[in-house]
């Protein structure tokens, strides 16, 4: 379990830092856009959700290895629900340009989802 966690963190931490740095630089120095949620809040949500999903998937794979795919689908569904709940205050308030706020959330959302999917498939393919 520790070897899988260390292997995961060796790629997850640089991946997260790289994406955060790119979005932070683009929003604060290039476009200079004021958003409802800060880049730190958005990436805190994504990093925490992805890390918790990975921990849960490794636990499920260790105890019920044939149910890992179902656990991944359930976690993805719960993450979608959490994303809606995270964005709900922004959607209910009068935000000047909600499309930009949504894009700044969902581009990293899908990139982290791809990252989760790659690791879930690797986990499913290991015996």
C-alpha positions as CSV (number, residue, x, y, z in Angstrom):
1,X,0.0,0.0,0.0
2,X,2.8,2.4,0.9
3,X,4.6,1.7,-2.4
4,X,1.4,2.6,-4.4
5,X,0.9,5.7,-2.3
6,X,4.5,6.9,-2.8
7,X,4.3,6.1,-6.6
8,X,1.0,8.0,-6.8
9,X,2.4,11.0,-4.9
10,X,5.5,11.2,-7.0
11,X,3.4,12.0,-10.0
12,X,0.4,13.6,-8.3
13,X,2.2,16.4,-6.5
14,X,4.2,17.7,-9.5
15,X,1.0,17.4,-11.7
16,X,-1.0,19.4,-9.2
17,X,1.7,22.0,-8.7
18,X,2.2,22.4,-12.5
19,X,-1.5,22.8,-13.2
20,X,-1.9,25.2,-10.2
21,X,1.0,27.3,-11.4
22,X,-0.2,27.6,-14.9
23,X,-3.7,28.6,-13.9
24,X,-2.5,31.0,-11.2
25,X,-0.2,32.7,-13.6
26,X,-2.7,32.9,-16.4
27,X,-5.5,34.3,-14.2
28,X,-3.4,36.7,-12.1
29,X,-0.7,38.0,-14.4
30,X,-1.9,37.4,-18.0
31,X,-5.7,37.9,-17.9
32,X,-6.0,39.7,-14.6
33,X,-9.5,38.4,-13.9
34,X,-11.3,38.6,-10.6
35,X,-13.1,35.3,-9.9
36,X,-15.7,34.2,-7.3
37,X,-13.4,31.4,-6.2
38,X,-9.7,31.8,-5.9
39,X,-7.3,29.4,-7.6
40,X,-6.2,28.1,-4.3
41,X,-9.8,27.2,-3.3
42,X,-10.4,25.4,-6.6
43,X,-7.2,23.4,-6.4
44,X,-7.7,22.6,-2.8
45,X,-11.0,21.0,-3.8
46,X,-9.5,19.0,-6.6
47,X,-6.3,17.9,-4.8
48,X,-8.3,16.8,-1.7
49,X,-11.0,15.0,-3.7
50,X,-8.4,13.2,-5.9
51,X,-6.3,12.1,-3.0
52,X,-9.3,10.8,-1.0
53,X,-10.6,9.0,-4.1
54,X,-7.2,7.4,-4.6
55,X,-7.0,6.3,-0.9
56,X,-10.4,4.8,-1.1
57,X,-9.7,3.0,-4.3
58,X,-6.5,1.4,-2.9
59,X,-8.5,0.3,0.1
60,X,-11.2,-1.2,-2.0
61,X,-8.7,-2.8,-4.3
62,X,-6.9,-4.3,-1.3
63,X,-10.0,-5.7,0.3
64,X,-12.4,-6.3,-2.7
65,X,-10.2,-6.2,-5.8
66,X,-13.1,-7.2,-8.1
67,X,-15.1,-4.1,-7.0
68,X,-12.5,-1.5,-7.7
69,X,-14.2,-0.3,-11.0
70,X,-17.5,0.1,-9.2
71,X,-15.9,2.0,-6.4
72,X,-14.3,4.3,-9.0
73,X,-17.6,5.0,-10.7
74,X,-19.2,5.7,-7.3
75,X,-16.4,8.0,-6.3
76,X,-16.7,9.8,-9.6
77,X,-20.4,10.3,-9.0
78,X,-19.8,11.6,-5.5
79,X,-17.1,14.0,-6.8
80,X,-19.6,15.4,-9.4
81,X,-22.1,16.0,-6.6
82,X,-19.4,17.6,-4.5
83,X,-18.5,19.8,-7.4
84,X,-22.1,21.0,-7.8
85,X,-22.2,21.7,-4.0
86,X,-18.9,23.5,-4.2
87,X,-20.2,25.7,-7.1
88,X,-23.7,26.3,-5.7
89,X,-22.9,29.5,-3.8
90,X,-21.4,31.0,-7.0
91,X,-24.4,29.9,-9.0
92,X,-26.9,31.3,-6.5
93,X,-25.2,34.7,-6.3
94,X,-25.1,37.3,-9.0
95,X,-21.7,36.8,-10.5
96,X,-20.7,39.1,-13.3
97,X,-19.5,36.4,-15.7
98,X,-20.3,32.9,-14.4
99,X,-19.0,31.2,-17.6
100,X,-15.4,32.1,-16.8
101,X,-15.8,30.9,-13.2
102,X,-17.2,27.6,-14.5
103,X,-14.4,27.2,-17.0
104,X,-11.7,27.9,-14.4
105,X,-13.2,25.1,-12.2
106,X,-14.1,22.5,-14.8
107,X,-10.9,22.5,-16.9
108,X,-8.9,21.3,-13.9
109,X,-11.8,19.1,-12.9
110,X,-11.5,17.1,-16.1
111,X,-7.7,17.1,-16.0
112,X,-7.8,15.6,-12.5
113,X,-10.5,13.2,-13.6
114,X,-8.2,11.9,-16.4
115,X,-5.4,11.6,-13.8
116,X,-7.8,9.6,-11.5
117,X,-8.9,7.4,-14.4
118,X,-5.3,6.5,-15.4
119,X,-4.5,5.5,-11.8
120,X,-7.8,3.6,-11.4
121,X,-7.1,1.6,-14.6
122,X,-3.5,0.9,-13.4
123,X,-5.0,-0.3,-10.1
124,X,-7.6,-2.5,-11.7
125,X,-4.9,-4.1,-14.0
126,X,-2.6,-5.0,-11.1
127,X,-3.3,-8.3,-9.3
